[in-house]
Amino acid sequence: MKILVPAKRVPDPNSTIKVKTDGSGIVTDGLKWVINPFDEIAIEEALRIKEKLGGGEVVLAGIGSKASSEQLRTGLAMGADRAILVVTEEAIDSLAVARILHKLVEAEKVDLVLMGKQAIDADSNQAGQMLAELLGWPQATFASQVELAADQKSAKVTREVDGGLEVIELPLPAVVTADLRLNEPRYASLPGIMKARKKELKEIPLADLGVDTAPRLKVVKMEPPAKRQGGRKVETVQDLIQALHSEAKVI
Amino acid sequence: MGDVLVFAEHVKGKLPKTTLAGIAAGKQAASRLGGACHAAVLGKGVDAVAAEVAAYGVSKVFVVESDALEHYVADAYTDALAQVVKDKGIEMLVATSTAVGKDLLPRVAARLGAGMASEVVHFNEDGTLTRPMYAGNVIATVKIEGSPQVVSVRATAFDAAKKEGSGAVEKLSASLDAAKLKTRFVEFKETKSDRPVLTEASIVVSGGRGLKNGENFTTYLEPLCEALGAAMGASRAAVDAGFVPNDLQVGQTGKVVAPTLYIAVGISGAIQHLAGMKDSKTIVAINKDAEAPIFQVADYGLVADLFKAVPELTEEVKKLKH
């Protein structure tokens, strides 16, 4: 089974994000960059499926500047077999991402796309669903459990939805997007990191794909959120209940 | 023209508050675009719920009924909803960012070749939209190019629509190609609870790692929820540690809530948690660590051992209500 896993370069979720004073973007100086945490979960799931089946191939796909190769190397060190980086400096929206991935899926003839449910920079949560539609494949988003059928022709996916868990069954090929609880991603081992240096990481200029990537969604400006007024400390539970009752009037 | 279509999600024949917020958002969008606000109701046996949607002041309610739409599945719903958008010349499709909205809308957008903005909190006069990025650390002004436009909205940013007037219900024939529908609904494992729904409650009490284990959620947090008539939430740390089920998670990647009163118990206040609750009207934090970041957003902070403070608070609330 050939599994494609898109992996996006994003700022470390624990870093402090500041907006540039001119509102044109975020301050990137000194930021630490990582694989989007949800994509990391998707990579882990792909590796587990490959290990369970005792064969197959896990191919990573990145879109962005050449710096994104750093994150793809990390994914290769986790155990992915090879990586493709579609190189562009342009701002790419979710529909363009889906169109690029559509091309890669067709060229690579993959059986399953596993990806993060959302990237933690734009927080859009769109690309997986859009890719599934462009391919005409079924989708299972927000997966917390993926079970492949013995014949590898379908999958049963448990999804995290409002008010509980939903189970759906879909034939392969399909697009599955990972939620937090799908697994606990492994760390790259030292031998893994050594091996990753020799694995194939192919760069393709975006222009070579012939995809319409004109953004349908443009960011006009960015601003920091309004600061919440700092409150005060209360000394005792009595004081707290008093404040909530007479001051805030919420109970 | 510039008409707006709101996808009206219904749960067990009822309209959750999130849907009413979506209708309100659709009306705001329609006023900007200078068009009408319509709604779409999809499903099987949905006459009653369609009539209810019509009472919330939408111009028309388009109903698509089919066996294939009995349970929500992305491919069937995409077929039906995209068809309504095309047939009715809709300029903007709006739905609330619920689990269904998040799953469905991007797929419909791709079908329509449309640009989409997620988790929109405001429709601006100049046609731009406001939405959070980077876990709420950035508020972005965005613009969708081309037509139609697809927008998912954050429920907490819009007041629920009120009943006003009565729209016409128009039944549309479903031209669903059953052979092309691939996804099969197997089952829904509902999390049973007598509590209010997290995204609808006016008071939310959330617990974090400070609770130490799942039993303590039952022993300490539940009585307080009970006394306040509150919904229970949790931090990602508490969910990851297996203390409580996943769907209680409040945060950037979980549920976004904005109740009148939010009480954070034993929660340190990671960025990703704050992103899910910082728009609450009044925030209370109870934590034994005086330096915890949660105190920076709290209106009232109590530095205390939660295992002593929470039972005491529960008793005080009970006294107040009698």
Interface residues (C-beta under 8 A of the other chain):
Chain A: P11 P13 N14 T16 I17 V19 I26 F38 D93 S94 L95 A98 K117 Q118 I120 D121 A122 D123 S124 N125 Q126 A127 G128 Q129 M130 L131 A132 E133 L134 G136 W137 P138 Q139 A140 T141 F142 S144 K156 R159 E160 V161 D162 G163 G164 L165 E166 V167 I168 E169 L170 P171 D179 L180 R181 A214 P215 R216 L217 K218 V219 V220 K221 M222 E223 P224 P225 A226 R228 Q229 G230 G231 R232 K233 V234 E235 T236 V237 Q238 L240 I241 A243 L244 H245 A248 V250 I251
Chain B: V11 V73 A74 D75 T78 T98 A99 V100 K102 D103 L104 L105 P106 R107 V108 A109 A110 R111 G113 A114 G115 M116 A117 S118 E119 T128 P132 M133 Y134 A135 G136 N137 V138 I139 A140 T141 V142 K143 I144 E145 G146 K180 K182 T183 R184 F185 V186 E187 F188 K189 E190 T191 V197 T199 I203 L228 R236 V239 D240 N246 D247 Q252 T253 T260 L261 I271 Q272 K278 K281 T282 I283 V284 A290 F295 Q296 V297 A298 D299 Y300 G301 L302 V303 A304 A309 E312 L313 E316 V317 L320
